[in-house]
Amino acid sequence: MAMLILKYAVSALLIVGVSEIAKNSEKLGAFIGALPLVTIIILCWVYIETKDTHKVAEYSKYTFWYVLPTLPSMLIFAWMVNKEFNVALSGFLSIASVLLFLWILSLFSVKFGVKLF
């Protein structure tokens, strides 16, 4: 139970910290938010709780593949908001674009021996 509380506390502090920084500096907030801090923390927690290095390595590998289709969605979101689309609609369509790009990537990743679905 203590580990679960620690996970919630660290996660909340990280998200709140980055959002507070982003209010003052979009570039610094985006840089910190783009760092794989959450992934590193998750890798540590999975290892601490399971001691399974194979599981940690697989998580890391799949994180790489799942990050790729999210990158264009950030540009789509920014473009839509700059064109004065509703923020909620922009968010919804950028999430939809992640699913589209993920499907396309899943077709491509098989050539590398990676099955995403």
N, C-alpha and C positions, 0 to 999 in steps of 0.2 A: 504494500500500500504506500509506503514511503517513497518508493521509486516512481510510482504513478503520480504522486503529488509533485515530486521533483520535476518530472517530465512536463506537467502542466505549467509549473512555475517558470521553468527555463523557456518553454515555448512562448508563453505569454510575454515574458520580459523581452524576448528577442523581437517579437512582432511589434509590441508597443514601442520599444526602443528605436527600431528602424522607422516606424511611422512618425515618431517625434522628430527624428533627424531629418526625414524627408520634408517635414513642414518648413524647416529652415533652409535646407539645401537639397533640391531635387536630385542633383548629380550625386552627392555623397550618399543620400538615402538609397538611390537606385544602385549605386556601386555596392553598398553593404548588403542590400536586399538581393543582389544578383550573386553574391558570394555563396558558395555551397555550405553555409554555416548550418542550416537545418539538416542537410544531408549528412554532414560530418557528425553532428550530434546524434542523428538517428543511427548512423553506422556504429557509433560508440555504444549507444544503448542496446542495440541488437547484439553486439559482441559481448557486452557486460552480462546481458541476461541469458545468452545462449552459448557463448564461447565457440560458436560455429563460424569459422572463417570462410567456409564455402558460401554460407548464407549471406555474409557481409559482402563478399566479392560479387555474388550474383545481384544483390541489391544495387551495388555501385554500378555494375554494367548496365542494368536495366534503367537506372536513373539517367545515364548518358543518353540512351535511346529515347526515353520519354521526354527529355528536355528539348530535344531538337524540334518537335512539332509545336512546342509552345512559343518558340522565338518569334516566328512571323506574327503570331497573335498579338504580341505587344505592339508591333508596328501598325497592325490593323486597328487596334484600339486607339492608339495615339492619333492616327489619321482621321478616324471617325470623330473623335472628340474635337480635334482641331477644325473639322468641317461642321461643327456645332450639332452633331447628332446627340441624342439623349445618351447620358452616361450608362444607364441601365441597358439600353438597346446595344450600345457599343460593347459593353461587357458580354452580353448574351451572344452577339455575333462573333466576338473574338473567341469565346469558348467554343462555339460551333466550328470556327476555323481550326481550332486545335484538334477537334475530332476528325475533320476532313484531312488535315495534314498527318494525323496519326494513322489514319487508314492508308494514305498514300505511302507513308514511311513503312508501314507493316508489310506492304507488297515489296518494297525495296530491301528491307532488312533481312528478308529470307535469304537473299544472295550472300549474306554474311553469316548465315547459320543462326540468326536470331529470330525467334518467333515471338512477336509481341502480343498476340492474342491466343 
